[in-house]
Amino acid sequence: MPEVPALYVVARPQLDAQAIEAFLDDENTSWRRTPDSCSAEEIVEIAGRICYMSFGERQSDRTTAEYIANLIDQGHHSVLEHAVWSFILTGVTRAFSHQFVRHRIGFSYSQLSQQYHDESGATAIMPDAIRRNSEAARVWRRTVEASRQAYRELLQLIPASATEASRKEGIRQLRTAARSVLPAGVETKVFVTINGRAIRHFLAQRGDIVGDEEMRIVSAMFLRAMRTEAPELVADFELVDLADGLPLVRQRASPAAQSG
Ligand SMILES: Cc1cc2nc3c(=O)[nH]c(=O)nc-3n(C[C@H](O)[C@H](O)[C@H](O)COP(=O)(O)OP(=O)(O)OC[C@H]3O[C@@H](n4cnc5c(N)ncnc54)[C@H](O)[C@@H]3O)c2cc1C
């Protein structure tokens, strides 16, 4: 069971170059591609160029990176919605996921159920702020273990009251009742699909809240993943290591914003 967050990129955008060629042929035009640009970045560029049909002679000298930077700078962010990734996020707390799923637009979620999944062996995740203090860590471990023990005891005690329901609904009733004693720090897993615009919104809104350590850690993981997947979509974000040893994601002001 993971006790630290892990982020797996399990699906990513794939441009169909042949279909794009067919489209360009039908339109009797062409597209000069930037060497080494990735599929996601090219999808964003193509979507942007469709708006102005800026192919062939109408294509400027801009590279894909410059084209995307300009789109972002101009606030034409809807184009980034065409690039979509799926992630599996594990080793995060239910407290974190509560905040995470507040992001509604451009996010789709599937999360581990505490009704269908027996949480008797659930791991709880110790916050770094507690890990740094041995006395706090002792209190935390004692309390979490007591909760876990209570959960297991309740599973044994309640079944008699669930005889009215079908077996499946009886188990749901039982686990729903027993989970009420589980701590907010219990580990969960989330399958999440997010588009490029929404990832940027999440990073901008959540990445640099100094006191929210778990959110900082996860934001940094998303930024690192995106730097591998489509670096130009997050080129205006930076990773900063703070004195507490944890990362912070910060968005640099755009040239347009700087010039007012
Ligand atoms: C520092 C901080 C403290 C917070 N504290 C709390 C708290 O105490 N309690 C709490 O409940 N939540 C809290 N939140 C969560 C916050 O209110 C948002 O629900 C969450 O951050 C998602 O942001 P969002 O709505 O911009 O994102 P999304 O839901 O992804 O929406 C993206 C954007 O789409 C637009 N949009 C989405 N829905 C609508 C709509 N219905 N109408 C019009 N435009 C829409 C908005 O422009 C929005 O920014 C906090 C967040 C932060 C960053």
The ligand as an ORCA input file, in Angstrom:
! r2SCAN-3c Opt
* xyz 0 1
  C      -7.189     28.697     -1.003
  C      -8.484     27.963     -1.246
  C      -9.395     27.825     -0.241
  C     -10.607     27.145     -0.450
  N     -11.483     27.033      0.582
  C     -12.655     26.401      0.377
  C     -13.590     26.265      1.445
  O     -13.367     26.704      2.558
  N     -14.769     25.635      1.201
  C     -15.066     25.164     -0.048
  O     -16.160     24.626     -0.226
  N     -14.184     25.243     -1.067
  C     -12.993     25.863     -0.886
  N     -12.105     25.945     -1.911
  C     -12.437     25.328     -3.202
  C     -12.860     26.398     -4.238
  O     -13.961     27.124     -3.787
  C     -13.190     25.719     -5.573
  O     -14.343     24.913     -5.422
  C     -12.086     24.864     -6.106
  O     -10.836     25.458     -5.876
  C     -12.281     24.625     -7.590
  O     -12.067     25.848     -8.243
  P     -12.899     26.267     -9.516
  O     -14.340     26.373     -9.237
  O     -12.213     27.498    -10.101
  O     -12.571     25.041    -10.501
  P     -13.560     24.262    -11.515
  O     -14.678     23.713    -10.779
  O     -12.667     23.335    -12.236
  O     -14.046     25.424    -12.448
  C     -13.153     26.048    -13.360
  C     -13.705     27.416    -13.725
  O     -14.919     27.256    -14.450
  C     -15.808     28.315    -14.102
  N     -16.994     27.736    -13.455
  C     -17.102     26.493    -12.921
  N     -18.339     26.305    -12.445
  C     -19.014     27.441    -12.674
  C     -20.323     27.849    -12.380
  N     -21.204     27.062    -11.759
  N     -20.693     29.100    -12.733
  C     -19.841     29.927    -13.349
  N     -18.544     29.601    -13.659
  C     -18.162     28.369    -13.317
  C     -15.054     29.243    -13.158
  O     -14.411     30.232    -13.915
  C     -14.037     28.322    -12.553
  O     -12.890     28.998    -12.058
  C     -10.892     26.604     -1.723
  C      -9.941     26.734     -2.747
  C      -8.761     27.395     -2.534
  C      -7.762     27.495     -3.672
*
